[in-house]
Amino acid sequence: MRPELFRIGGQPFYTYGFMLGLALFLAWEMGAWLAEKDGIERKKVFRFAIVVMAAGYIGGHLHSWATDPGTRLLSGTGFTFYASALSGALAALPACLWLKIDYLRMADATAPSIALAHGVGRIGCFLRGCCFGVPNEHGVSFPKDSPAWEAHVRAGLIPASAAKSLPVVPTQLIESGYELLLTGALVWLVLRRPRLGTAGLVYLAAYGPLRVIVERYRADPDRGEILGLSTSTFIGLVTFVLAAILLAPPLSRWRAHRNGGAQRPGGIDSPAERTTS
């Protein structure tokens, strides 16, 4: 674990912040590339990204503050992925109307980008020691003063003199690995898109169950509850069900279309098709 990347003049530069910045940069590049292949101007993608990322940043912090009033608003840490993603998704609709962009096309272009950003960002969580799992003898330990170490000290699991936390399940790396694999699958799906919006729905359907499973092994406190479930578990179940319902008709028609022998030469629509969406 390496929570601090380096120091300049005594000022620390943290690995988590670096990985978050890298995640946003990579997400932007991938989203712009996919959107441009679909005929959306790069300058419009940039404006869209600014609106969505700002909404996600604010929404994620507001959720953290609502579930844990001790969270410092608009700080460099302390925001939740789901709240950020949902806030960004809500802001995406007016942004698309403002920029005259097809919402479903942008959903397809941004789905792999979100998965990539989340996968890279979770590596930052691992290096910082946050978003950790339950104690497990085969797990990994985090150093003194990390969020995992602090939580274990508060819970009385280890003394304040301990040099590291108890070994815990590395839920950050589990989620990161899954997200990076999902990124590749979503890019493939966008390029062979059966129908507009499919990639966005597949992301919701694929990520929801993983988050429900990961939440069973997460042990970091103060993440809020809805109906006795952690906030992320509840949202993961809801998004999975909704995405699965919306996916069923398009995928069944796609399978029938492919089995009939007529197949489009590629997933990204031709210019003529773009005008009919």
C-alpha positions, -999 to +999 in steps of 0.1 A: +000+000+000+013+035-009-012+062+003+014+090-003+029+092-038+056+117-031+064+150-014+075+184-028+087+209-002+071+189+025+037+190+008+023+154+003+008+143-030-015+114-024-018+083-046-056+082-043-059+117-059-034+107-086-054+076-095-087+095-094-072+120-119-058+092-141-092+075-140-110+106-152-085+113-179-087+077-193-125+078-191-125+111-210-103+098-238-122+065-242-156+083-241-144+109-267-131+082-290-163+062-289-185+093-293-164+105-322-168+071-340-205+077-336-204+111-352-205+133-321-181+163-321-153+162-296-160+197-284-195+187-275-182+156-257-159+179-237-188+201-226-209+171-218-181+156-197-177+189-177-214+190-168-216+153-159-184+151-139-193+183-119-228+169-111-212+135-101-186+152-079-212+173-061-238+145-058-213+120-045-202+143-017-237+153-008-246+116-003-215+110+018-224+141+039-260+129+043-249+094+055-220+107+076-223+144+087-186+143+097-176+142+060-161+174+047-181+186+017-162+190-016-130+176-002-107+154-022-121+122-006-153+109+009-177+105-020-196+074-031-195+059-066-232+051-069-243+086-058-218+101-082-229+079-111-266+086-106-261+123-102-241+123-134-267+103-152-294+128-142-273+157-153-266+139-186-302+144-199-303+182-198-267+183-210-276+163-241-306+185-247-284+216-244-258+202-267-282+186-291-267+151-286-286+118-287-288+107-251-287+070-259-256+074-280-238+092-252-250+065-228-233+039-250-201+059-253-199+066-216-207+032-202-172+017-210-157+050-197-175+047-164-164+011-160-128+021-168-128+050-144-142+029-117-117+001-122-087+025-121-102+045-092-106+013-071-069+007-074-065+042-058-088+030-030-066-001-025-035+020-023-051+044+002-067+016+023-103+027+020-134+007+008-118-024+025-134-057+033-141-078+063-112-094+082-098-126+066-066-144+075-058-147+038-064-110+031-041-080+030-032-055+058-031-018+055-006+005+072-010+026+103-032+057+098-050+042+068-088+041+069-088+004+075-063+007+104-084+036+120-116+016+117-100-014+134-086+007+162-120+024+168-137-010+169-111-023+194-099-050+170-063-038+173-044-015+197-035+020+187+002+009+188-004-017+160+017-010+129-010-022+105-046-033+103-059-068+104-058-087+071-090-080+052-106-091+019-092-068-008-127-058-021-111-029-040-091-052-062-120-076-068-141-048-080-113-032-100-106-065-119-142-070-127-147-034-139-117-036-162-129-068-178-163-052-181-147-023-199-134-045-226-168-063-230-187-030-232-163-015-259-169-047-279-206-043-274-206-006-285-187-014-317-213-042-325-242-024-309-275-043-314-296-012-305-290+023-291-286+024-253-278-013-250-242-008-237-255+015-210-281-010-199-257-039-199-234-019-177-261-014-151-272-050-154-237-063-151-224-041-123-255-043-100-250-080-090-213-075-085-219-046-061-244-066-042-219-094-037-190-071-029-212-052-003-215-085+017-177-084+022-172-046+026-165-035+062-159+002+060-186+020+081-208+050+075-222+042+040-259+046+048-288+022+047-321+018+028-347-007+041-320-025+061-296-028+032-265-007+025-273+021+001-252+005-026-268-029-022-303-014-026-293+007-056-275-023-072-306-045-069-329-018-083-307-009-112-302-045-121-339-053-122-347-022-142-319-027-167-328-064-171-364-055-179-354-029-204-328-052-220-350-082-226-369-070-257-340-054-276-317-085-270-344-109-281-350-089-313-312-088-319-309-126-315-338-131-340-322-106-364-288-124-363-304-159-366-322-147-396-289-143-414-291-105-419-263-089-400-251-053-399-214-048-410-207-031-376-222-019-345-217+019-349-245+031-371-240+044-405-246+082-411-279+074-427-290+054-397-280+082-373-307+105-387-335+081-378-327+077-340 
